[in-house]
Structure formats: C-alpha cells, structure tokens
Amino acid sequence: MKISELSKKLWYVHKQLILLLAPLVFLPLIFTLPEKEGKCLYVVLLMATFWCTEALPLAVTAMLPVCLFPTLGILPAKKVCPQYFIETNFLFLSGLVMASSIEEWGLHRRIALKVLSIVGVKPAWLIMGMMLTSSFLSMWLSNTATTAMMLPIANAILESLFGDLETLKQKSKSPEEQDNAVINGQSVKLHSLPSEPTEKQILTRDGLDVTEPTDLRTAEEIRSEAQYQMKVWKGFLICIPYAASIGGTATLTGTAPNLILIGQLKSYFPNCDLINFGSWFAFAFPLMLLFLFLGWIWISFLYGGLNTRLCFTKHDHRAQAEAKAKALIEEDYRKLGPINFAEGAISFFFFLFAILLFTRDPKFITGWSVFFKKGYVSDAVTGVIIVSILFFFPSQKPSLKWWLDPQALNTPYVPLLSWKKAQESVPWNIILLLGGGFAMAKACEESGLASWIGGHLQPLAEVPPAAAVMLITAFLACFTEFASNTATIIIFLPVIAELALRVSVNPLYFMIPATVGCSYAFMLPVSTPPNSIAFASGHLMVKDMVKTGFVMNILGILSVSLAMNTWGVAMFSLNTYPDWAQPINKTALITNMHLSAVQPLNATL
C-alpha cells in the first residue's frame, strides 16, 4: 500500500485512533506523579486532547468528569455534579433567553438597518457601521448568530453598490487571465450562505433599479475599479466576524470564556467580589471600543476604504452606486414599518435587563442590591427575574374594549416568548461545556494539581508582570486559533491563577487578559464559527484572514495591555496583592507549613 493511501486511511479514522491511544499515552502520569495530582492531570490532559481534536463532541468531553473524577478517587460525585449548573450558568441561560426573544421579533434587523442608515454608504463608514452593529449585537446575541444575520445584509448592500460578485470577478481579470480561463474551461463558482436566500427575499431591490448610464471608461479603468471593489467586498465580509468576536468580550454573557472566569473566581477565591456584570462592562466596554477603532482603521486601510472620498463628496460612478445602496437601506428599513407593541416591549425589557445587571453592584457607586440581604441577590437572580416575565407578557397590546364588548372575538393569547422557542434557541451543549470547565477547575483545586503546576512555574517570577500580561495574552490568542476558546480558557485559567499566586501578583492582573485573549481568534477560518461562516461566502481566502488577523492579534494584545495597566489598575487595584487571594489549595499549604515546622523539631531531637 502506498504511503499516500495509508495516510488517507489513517486520517479517515484519526478520531477513533485518538480515542484509543490518548488514554494509553497519558497513563504513565498516574504512576509517576503524586497520586491525586497525577490522576487529575491525566484527566485534564485527556479532556484537553479530546477538546482540541474534537475526537468526541465538545459537550460529551465536558461530561467526562462525572465518570472519571469519582472513579479515580479525585472528587466525589456529589461535588462534581453540582458544578454543571452553578449560578454562572443561570446568568448565561438568562442572556440566551433574552437573545432568543430579540431574534423572535426581528429587533436585531431593525437595529442593524438603522445604524447603517445613520453612518452612510461610503466604504469606510459602512465598514464602521457593520462593525459597530455586529459588536453591539454580539454583546447580547451569540457571535455565530450575529455573523449569520449580518452577512446576508452586507451582501445585499454590496450587490447594490458593486453589482453581482461573479461579474465583478470577471471584470477584475486581466485579458490574459480571461483567455486562460476560457481555454482551461474554468468557471467561477460561488458558495452562498445557507441563510442568504431568505434574507434576500427581505432585502430586495424591487423598485430601486434604475437605468445605468453608458460606461465611457476604458477597459483598464474598469478592471482597476473592479479590483478595488473586490477589495472593499473582502473588507466587508471580514470585518463582521471580527467585530462579533470583539463585541462578545464586552459583557459577561457575551461569550463563554467570560463566564468561565467568573465561575472559577468564585471557586478559587470566594472572597473576591470585584467581578460582576457591571464592573466587567465598565472595564471591557472601553477596551472593546478601543480595539474596534484600531481594527476599523486597519481593515479600512488594508481593503481600500481610507481615501479622500471619506471626507469629500465626488459626483462620479461610485457616487451613483452609493446612492443606490443608501436607497436600498432606507427602503428596507421603511418596509419594517413602525415599531409594533412586541418590539417595543422587547426593547423595554432588554434595556431593563442591561440596566439592572449593570447597576446591581457596579463597585464605583452604591448599587440597588443594598436593599436586600447582603450576598443573596446576584446577577443570575436579576437575569432570571427579567426573562421569566417574557414568558407571560403579551405580544399584543391589551385592549380594555375587548373586555367590555361581549361581541368581540376571542383572540389567542401569545406571550413575547414561548418555551418551545427558547428551548430551540438555547445551545445546551455550551452549558454542558461550561459545567465541564467548572468541574475541572474544582478538581484542580481539590487535588492540589494547580498548586503542583504552579511550583514548576517559579522561573517565570523573573518576568516583569507587565511583560507577562502581554505574553499570556499572546499565547492564548495563538492557542485559541486551533482550539475552542471555551476549552482553551478552561485548560489554562487554573494554571494562570496559580502562577499569579506564585509570583505574588494580583490574580486578576493575569486572569483578565487571559480571558479576553481567548476571544481574539482572527487568523484562521477554523478558529471560530463566525470566521467559518464568513469564509464559506466563497470570496475570502485563508491568506486574507491570516494577513488581516495577524495584525488584528497584535492590536488586540496591545489594547489589552494598555487597558490592564491604565483603567484596569484603577478599577481593580491591580497594583496591590489583595487579601482575598488565598492559595488555591489551602489543605496543601497547611500540610506544607506543618511539615516545615516539624522537620526542625525532628532534627533537634
């Protein structure tokens, strides 16, 4: 059998081989390391391998602690199972339910079209509008849902600006390339998004088409203009998934790594109450705006949006296309009609949801939680209260006349959200994934594994903390290019927390940039689902993402470092070692202190 054929067959069954070989490869850890630490490390590495290779579905791997930790004697089942639905998961669930109600009544489309109509249709301003809208929606909706919704809208606007993409590609080719394509029988095949036809029916250009004036430009001018338009098209497509990933970092419910941080903080450092929805938003929202601005400058520069047309109006061929695009956006927003009762109600509850979470205990002012017994009301309680109302609040305006008129027909009562819709919209696999991460963190704490690993990281104490922040953010931003961001933060956050304790640095100084860095995956189509959706449009190539994403990663690392060393220091007192930062494994610490006290006594005797 040829080597190429053998390699193909091995790749065909590579997941099964990983499932069989990984447990055997890591088995020596159980016998060569201290008992509990070795067994816990065995499970952690096994789960990390399965998560990174997706040999098992991510949610199935997340459930392995339920069977492995009790059977290996690491953690009893009564301590493992409750980790799968702790308070943090309820906060995440309430955010998902709120998002599903926004999608149910189309409020997200109204927001998107309104923002685009405000910013204008010049390429750089439209890219800014796309990024602002995508990032805002991603703060509340999932990154994937935001990207899937925004890309078809972008494609419809781009077609009104530049025409059909396939025709544009043909125009951009040189005469030699066109001749070669004809000789070789090649044709351009586009892969449209699955959701695009439905969106196209909504974003229609009916009634907006006008007779095109005769094009008097030379063939070279047409080809040059087509190449420019294709560059702008790429900028539109690539800015949406990037902005969705950036926007998710601004709220605790925006992306899973943020929730992993708050959950593990409560597990490791129960006395730390600095991070909640309000304080995280106050820190992360300015960071998001800074990174969005830098990203907008880079993408606009790279894809031709930054030019004199940005500030000056010119009456030319491009101006006519921009006028058509503006008319398209305004027409589609007009078709939505005035805000109905359901949209108004969802908007009200959405803002109430955000305001109550933000003002519960924002730290810099007294929050409304002081009216209740201290420590009893959390962000999860707030979220569940608001979303519970959605299941009985009417979607149509109640009428007093209906009660007084005996002849009035009975109309079906429809609440803002049904449980069936919520059930279909909530990604339960992510909740299991979060639970698996919390169970793993609990085992690392109880077994002493985090403390054991931290002891081997002592040489890193020589690295200045500010440089360590940049190294941690850069490492996790690179690692998450190849693995799920949730799995990445689950694996590394316990180690980073222990490292901070070993070098006597405020744990938040290392843990916050690590969490944010896990969301900065811009270089590959497989890095995140939003990247994959944009890549599936058929116009982006891997080299486009690598070229754009590499600089985006650098900008993200610099933005995080700036945030941590400026307003982050002021907000969380990062320049002092806090009282709440007790060692992760208190039992191991007490044992070590006891042994160190006993040894001199034995020597004396």
C-alpha positions in Angstrom: 0.0 0.0 0.0 1.3 3.4 -0.9 2.2 5.9 1.8 -0.3 8.4 0.5 -3.1 5.9 0.6 -2.1 4.8 4.1 -2.1 8.4 5.3 -5.6 8.9 3.8 -6.9 5.8 5.6 -5.3 6.9 8.9 -6.8 10.4 8.6 -10.2 8.8 7.9 -10.1 7.0 11.3 -7.9 9.5 13.2 -10.6 10.4 15.7 -11.1 6.7 16.6 -7.3 6.3 16.9 -7.1 9.3 19.3 -9.9 7.9 21.4 -7.9 4.6 21.8 -4.3 5.9 22.0 -4.7 9.1 24.2 -5.7 7.2 27.4 -2.7 4.8 26.9 -0.2 7.6 26.2 -1.1 9.6 29.3 -1.4 6.5 31.6 2.2 6.8 33.0 1.2 10.1 34.6 -0.9 8.2 37.1 2.1 6.1 38.3 4.9 8.7 38.1 3.4 11.7 39.8 1.9 12.2 43.3 -1.3 10.2 43.4 -4.1 12.8 43.3 -2.1 15.3 41.2 -1.2 12.6 38.7 -4.7 11.3 38.3 -6.2 14.8 37.9 -3.5 15.8 35.4 -4.3 12.5 33.5 -8.0 13.6 33.2 -7.1 17.2 32.3 -4.8 16.2 29.5 -7.2 13.6 28.2 -10.0 16.2 28.1 -7.7 18.8 26.5 -6.7 16.3 23.8 -10.4 15.4 23.0 -11.4 19.1 23.0 -8.6 20.2 20.7 -9.0 17.4 18.3 -12.8 17.1 18.7 -12.4 13.3 18.8 -15.6 13.4 20.8 -18.3 16.1 20.6 -17.3 19.0 22.9 -20.3 18.5 25.2 -19.6 14.8 25.6 -16.0 15.5 26.6 -17.3 18.0 29.1 -19.3 15.3 30.8 -16.2 13.0 31.3 -15.5 14.5 34.8 -18.8 12.9 36.0 -17.5 9.4 35.4 -13.7 9.9 35.7 -13.2 12.1 38.8 -15.3 9.8 41.1 -14.0 6.5 39.7 -10.3 7.6 40.0 -10.9 8.9 43.5 -10.2 12.6 42.7 -13.6 14.1 43.6 -16.8 12.5 44.8 -19.9 12.7 42.5 -21.8 14.9 45.0 -19.1 17.6 44.4 -18.7 17.1 40.7 -22.4 17.1 39.5 -23.5 20.5 41.1 -20.7 22.2 39.0 -22.8 21.7 35.9 -25.5 24.2 36.8 -24.0 26.7 39.2 -25.1 30.3 39.5 -23.0 31.4 36.5 -24.8 29.0 34.2 -28.1 30.6 35.1 -26.7 34.0 34.2 -25.7 32.6 30.8 -29.1 31.0 30.3 -30.9 34.2 31.0 -28.8 36.0 28.5 -29.5 33.3 25.8 -33.2 33.5 26.5 -33.2 37.3 26.2 -31.3 36.9 22.9 -33.8 34.4 21.5 -36.7 36.9 22.2 -34.8 39.6 20.4 -34.4 37.3 17.4 -38.0 36.1 17.6 -39.4 39.6 16.9 -36.7 40.8 14.5 -35.5 43.6 16.7 -31.9 42.9 15.7 -32.6 43.6 12.0 -34.2 46.9 12.9 -31.1 47.9 14.9 -28.7 46.8 12.1 -30.5 48.8 9.3 -30.9 51.9 11.5 -27.2 52.0 12.3 -26.3 51.5 8.6 -28.7 54.3 7.5 -27.0 56.6 10.0 -23.3 56.0 9.2 -23.7 56.4 5.4 -22.6 54.2 2.5 -19.1 55.2 1.8 -17.0 52.0 2.2 -15.1 53.1 5.3 -18.2 54.4 7.0 -20.2 51.3 6.0 -17.4 49.1 7.4 -17.6 51.1 10.6 -21.4 50.7 10.7 -21.1 46.9 10.1 -18.5 46.6 12.9 -20.5 48.8 15.4 -23.7 46.9 14.7 -22.1 43.4 14.8 -20.2 44.2 18.1 -23.3 45.6 19.8 -25.5 42.7 18.8 -22.8 40.3 19.8 -22.8 41.7 23.3 -26.2 40.1 23.8 -26.6 37.5 21.0 -24.1 34.7 20.2 -21.2 35.6 18.0 -22.3 33.0 15.5 -26.0 34.2 15.3 -24.8 37.8 14.9 -22.5 36.9 12.0 -25.1 34.7 10.3 -27.6 37.6 10.5 -25.3 40.4 9.4 -23.5 38.8 6.4 -26.6 38.5 4.2 -27.4 42.1 4.9 -23.9 43.0 3.9 -24.1 41.0 0.7 -27.3 42.7 -0.3 -25.8 46.2 0.3 -22.6 45.2 -1.6 -24.6 44.0 -4.6 -26.4 47.3 -4.8 -23.0 49.1 -4.6 -21.0 47.0 -7.0 -23.3 44.6 -8.7 -23.1 40.8 -8.9 -19.8 39.3 -7.4 -19.3 36.8 -10.2 -19.5 39.6 -12.8 -17.2 41.7 -10.7 -14.6 38.9 -10.6 -14.7 38.6 -14.4 -14.2 42.3 -14.8 -11.2 42.4 -12.4 -9.3 39.8 -14.5 -6.7 40.9 -17.0 -7.3 39.9 -20.7 -4.6 37.2 -20.3 -6.4 35.7 -17.3 -9.7 35.7 -19.1 -8.3 33.9 -22.1 -6.7 31.3 -19.9 -9.9 30.7 -18.0 -11.7 30.2 -21.4 -9.0 27.8 -22.7 -9.0 25.8 -19.5 -12.7 25.7 -19.2 -12.7 27.2 -15.8 -15.7 29.0 -14.3 -16.2 30.9 -11.1 -18.4 29.0 -8.6 -19.6 30.9 -5.6 -20.8 29.3 -2.4 -23.6 31.4 -0.9 -24.6 31.4 2.8 -27.4 29.0 3.6 -29.4 31.8 5.2 -28.9 34.3 2.3 -31.9 33.3 0.0 -34.3 34.0 2.9 -32.6 37.3 3.7 -32.6 38.2 0.0 -36.4 38.0 -0.1 -36.4 40.6 2.7 -33.6 42.7 1.4 -35.0 43.1 -2.1 -34.1 45.8 -4.6 -37.6 45.9 -6.2 -38.4 49.3 -7.4 -34.9 50.7 -6.9 -33.3 49.6 -10.1 -32.6 52.5 -12.5 -31.2 52.5 -16.0 -27.4 52.5 -15.9 -25.7 55.3 -17.8 -23.4 54.4 -20.6 -20.0 53.5 -19.2 -17.3 55.6 -21.1 -14.4 54.3 -19.1 -11.5 52.3 -20.7 -11.1 48.6 -20.2 -8.1 49.2 -17.8 -10.1 51.7 -15.8 -13.0 49.2 -15.5 -10.6 46.5 -14.4 -8.9 48.7 -11.9 -12.2 49.8 -10.4 -13.4 46.1 -10.2 -10.3 45.1 -8.3 -10.8 48.0 -5.9 -14.5 46.9 -5.4 -13.4 43.3 -4.7 -11.0 44.5 -2.1 -13.8 46.5 -0.4 -16.1 43.5 -0.6 -13.5 41.4 1.3 -13.2 44.1 3.9 -17.0 44.0 4.4 -17.0 40.2 4.8 -14.0 40.0 7.1 -15.0 42.9 9.5 -18.2 41.3 10.6 -16.9 38.1 12.3 -14.0 40.1 13.8 -16.4 42.7 15.2 -18.6 39.9 16.6 -15.7 38.3 18.4 -14.6 41.6 19.8 -18.1 42.6 20.9 -18.6 39.4 22.8 -15.9 40.4 25.3 -17.8 43.5 26.5 -20.4 41.7 28.7 -20.2 38.7 30.9 -22.9 36.9 28.9 -21.4 37.9 25.6 -19.0 34.9 25.3 -18.4 31.7 27.3 -14.8 32.5 28.5 -16.1 35.5 30.4 -18.4 33.2 32.4 -15.6 30.7 32.9 -13.6 33.5 34.6 -16.4 34.5 37.0 -17.2 30.9 37.8 -13.6 29.9 38.5 -13.0 33.1 40.5 -15.9 32.1 42.8 -14.4 28.6 43.1 -10.8 29.6 43.8 -11.3 32.9 45.6 -14.7 33.0 47.2 -13.9 36.3 48.9 -13.3 38.1 45.6 -16.4 40.1 44.7 -14.8 42.6 42.3 -16.1 41.0 39.0 -19.8 41.2 38.2 -21.8 42.3 35.2 -21.4 46.0 36.0 -17.8 46.1 36.8 -16.8 43.9 33.9 -18.8 46.1 31.5 -17.2 49.2 32.9 -13.8 47.7 32.2 -14.4 45.7 29.0 -16.6 48.2 27.1 -14.0 50.9 26.7 -11.5 48.1 25.7 -14.0 46.9 23.0 -14.4 50.5 21.6 -10.6 51.0 21.5 -10.0 47.7 19.7 -12.9 48.3 17.3 -11.5 51.7 16.4 -8.0 50.2 15.8 -9.5 47.3 13.9 -11.6 49.6 11.7 -8.5 51.7 10.8 -6.5 48.6 9.9 -9.3 46.9 7.9 -10.3 50.1 6.1 -6.6 50.8 5.2 -6.0 47.2 4.0 -9.1 47.0 1.9 -9.2 50.4 0.3 -11.8 52.2 2.4 -9.4 55.0 3.6 -9.2 57.6 0.8 -10.2 61.2 0.0 -13.8 60.1 -0.6 -14.1 59.5 3.1 -14.4 63.3 3.8 -15.2 64.8 0.3 -18.2 64.2 -2.0 -17.5 63.4 -5.6 -20.1 63.1 -8.3 -18.9 60.0 -10.3 -19.6 56.4 -11.0 -19.0 55.4 -7.3 -21.4 58.1 -6.1 -24.2 56.7 -8.2 -23.6 53.2 -6.7 -23.5 54.7 -3.2 -26.8 56.5 -3.8 -28.4 53.1 -4.8 -27.1 51.4 -1.7 -28.4 54.2 0.5 -31.8 54.0 -1.1 -31.8 50.2 -0.6 -31.1 50.5 3.2 -33.7 53.2 3.6 -36.3 51.2 1.7 -35.8 48.1 3.7 -35.9 50.0 6.9 -39.2 51.6 5.7 -40.6 48.1 4.9 -40.2 47.2 8.6 -42.9 49.7 9.4 -43.3 51.5 12.7 -42.2 49.7 15.9 -45.0 47.4 17.0 -46.1 46.5 20.5 -44.0 43.4 20.7 -40.8 45.1 19.5 -41.4 48.0 22.0 -41.9 45.5 24.8 -38.8 43.6 24.0 -36.8 46.8 23.8 -38.1 47.9 27.2 -37.2 44.5 28.8 -33.8 44.4 27.0 -32.8 47.8 28.4 -34.2 46.9 31.8 -32.2 43.7 31.7 -29.0 45.6 30.9 -29.6 48.4 33.4 -30.5 46.2 36.3 -27.4 44.0 35.7 -25.2 47.0 35.4 -26.4 48.8 38.5 -26.8 45.8 40.9 -23.3 46.4 42.4 -21.1 48.4 40.0 -18.5 49.0 42.8 -17.8 52.6 41.9 -21.3 53.6 43.1 -23.8 52.0 45.5 -26.0 49.6 43.7 -29.6 48.6 44.3 -28.5 45.2 45.9 -28.1 47.1 49.2 -31.9 46.9 49.6 -31.6 43.1 50.0 -29.7 40.9 52.4 -26.0 41.1 51.6 -24.8 38.3 49.3 -28.2 36.9 48.5 -29.1 38.7 45.2 -26.7 38.1 42.3 -26.6 38.7 38.6 -28.2 35.3 38.0 -31.2 36.2 40.1 -31.6 39.5 38.2 -31.4 37.8 34.8 -33.9 35.1 35.6 -36.4 37.6 37.0 -36.4 39.6 33.8 -36.5 36.7 31.3 -39.3 35.0 33.3 -41.5 38.0 32.6 -41.1 37.4 28.8 -43.0 34.1 29.1 -46.3 35.7 30.2 -46.1 39.3 29.0 -48.4 39.7 26.0 -47.0 40.3 22.5 -50.1 42.3 21.5 -51.4 45.5 23.2 -54.1 44.6 25.7 -57.5 46.2 24.9 -59.9 47.3 27.5 -62.6 47.5 24.8 -62.2 43.7 24.3 -63.4 43.1 27.9 -66.3 45.5 27.6 -67.6 44.2 24.2 -69.4 40.9 24.5 -69.4 40.5 20.7 -65.6 40.8 20.4 -63.9 37.7 19.1 -61.6 35.8 21.3 -58.0 36.1 20.0 -55.3 33.7 21.0 -53.0 34.9 23.8 -49.4 35.0 22.6 -46.7 35.9 25.0 -43.4 37.5 24.0 -41.6 34.2 24.1 -42.7 30.6 24.2 -40.7 27.9 26.0 -40.6 25.9 22.7 -38.8 28.8 21.0 -36.4 29.2 24.0 -35.7 25.5 24.0 -34.8 25.5 20.3 -32.6 28.6 20.6 -30.5 27.8 23.7 -27.3 25.9 22.9 -27.5 23.4 25.8 -24.1 21.9 24.7 -22.4 25.2 25.7 -24.0 25.0 29.1 -22.6 21.5 29.5 -19.2 22.8 28.3 -19.2 25.5 31.0 -20.2 22.9 33.6 -17.3 20.6 32.5 -14.9 23.5 32.9 -16.2 24.3 36.4 -15.9 20.6 37.3 -12.3 20.5 36.0 -11.4 23.7 38.0 -12.9 22.2 41.2 -10.8 19.0 40.7 -7.6 21.0 40.1 -8.3 22.9 43.3 -9.2 19.9 45.5 -6.5 17.6 44.2 -3.7 20.2 44.5 -2.8 19.9 40.8 -2.9 23.7 40.3 -0.5 24.2 43.2 1.8 21.4 41.9 1.9 23.0 38.4 2.5 26.5 40.0 5.5 25.2 41.8 7.1 24.3 38.4 6.4 27.8 37.1 8.6 29.6 39.6 11.2 30.6 37.0 8.5 32.9 35.4 8.7 35.0 38.5 11.7 36.8 36.9 9.5 38.1 34.1 8.1 41.6 34.8 4.3 41.5 35.4 3.6 43.9 32.5 5.5 41.7 30.1 3.9 38.6 31.5 0.4 40.1 30.6 1.5 40.5 27.0 3.0 37.0 26.9 -0.1 35.4 28.4 -2.5 37.3 26.1 -0.4 36.5 23.0 0.0 32.8 23.9 -3.7 32.2 24.5 -4.7 34.3 21.4 -2.4 31.9 19.3 -3.6 28.7 21.1 -7.3 29.6 20.5 -6.7 29.8 16.8 -6.6 25.9 16.8 -8.9 25.1 19.7 -12.3 26.2 21.1 -12.0 29.4 23.1 -14.0 27.9 25.9 -11.8 24.8 26.1 -8.7 26.9 26.0 -9.6 29.1 29.0 -10.8 26.0 30.9 -7.4 24.4 30.5 -5.2 27.4 31.2 -7.0 29.6 33.7 -6.2 27.4 36.8 -2.5 27.4 35.8 -2.5 31.2 35.3 -4.2 31.8 38.7 -1.6 29.6 40.4 1.2 31.4 38.5 -0.1 34.8 39.8 -0.1 33.5 43.4 3.5 32.1 43.0 4.8 35.5 41.8 2.7 37.5 44.4 0.7 39.3 41.7 -3.0 40.2 41.9 -4.6 37.1 40.2 -6.9 39.4 38.2 -3.9 41.0 36.5 -3.2 37.7 34.7 -6.6 36.1 34.6 -8.5 39.0 32.9 -6.1 39.4 29.9 -6.0 35.6 29.5 -9.9 35.5 29.3 -10.1 38.4 26.8 -7.2 37.0 24.7 -9.2 33.7 24.2 -11.7 35.6 22.2 -9.1 37.1 19.8 -9.0 34.4 17.2 -8.8 36.1 13.8 -6.2 34.3 11.7 -7.9 31.1 10.5 -11.4 30.1 9.2 -11.5 27.2 11.8 -10.7 29.5 14.7 -14.3 30.4 15.5 -17.7 29.7 13.9 -18.1 33.4 12.8 -14.8 33.1 10.8 -16.0 29.9 9.2 -19.3 31.5 8.2 -17.6 34.4 6.6 -15.1 32.1 4.8 -18.0 30.0 3.5 -19.2 33.0 1.5 -16.6 31.9 -1.2 -14.9 35.3 -1.6 -12.4 35.1 1.2 -9.2 33.1 1.1 -7.1 31.8 4.0 -4.3 34.2 3.2 -6.7 37.1 3.5 -7.6 36.0 7.1 -4.0 35.3 8.0 -2.8 38.7 6.7 -5.6 40.6 8.4 -5.8 38.5 11.5 -2.1 38.7 12.3 -2.2 42.4 12.7 -5.5 42.2 14.5 -4.0 39.9 17.1 -1.1 42.4 17.7 -3.6 45.3 18.0 -5.6 43.2 20.4 -2.6 42.3 22.6 -1.5 45.9 22.8 -5.1 47.1 23.6 -5.4 44.6 26.4 -2.1 45.6 27.8 -3.0 49.2 27.7 -6.3 48.6 29.4 -4.9 46.5 32.2 -2.2 49.0 33.0 -4.4 52.1 33.0 -8.1 52.0 33.9 -7.9 48.3 34.9 -5.3 49.1 37.6 -7.6 51.9 39.0 -10.8 49.8 38.9 -9.5 46.5 40.4 -6.5 47.8 42.4 -4.2 45.5 40.4 -1.0 47.1 41.7 -1.6 45.6 45.2 -1.8 42.0 46.3 -5.3 41.5 47.7 -6.4 39.9 50.9 -8.8 37.6 49.1 -6.1 36.0 47.0 -5.6 33.0 49.2 -3.7 29.9 47.9 -5.9 27.7 45.7 -5.2 24.5 47.7 -5.4 25.5 51.3 -5.0 21.9 52.5 -1.7 21.5 50.7 -0.5 24.8 52.2 -1.4 23.8 55.7 0.3 20.4 55.2 3.5 22.1 53.9 3.5 24.6 56.8 3.1 21.7 59.2 6.0 19.7 57.7 8.3 22.7 57.7 7.6 23.2 61.4 8.0 19.5 62.2 11.3 19.0 60.4 13.4 21.3 62.5 11.9 19.7 65.6 12.9 16.2 64.4 16.4 17.5 63.6 16.7 18.8 67.2 15.5 15.5 68.7 
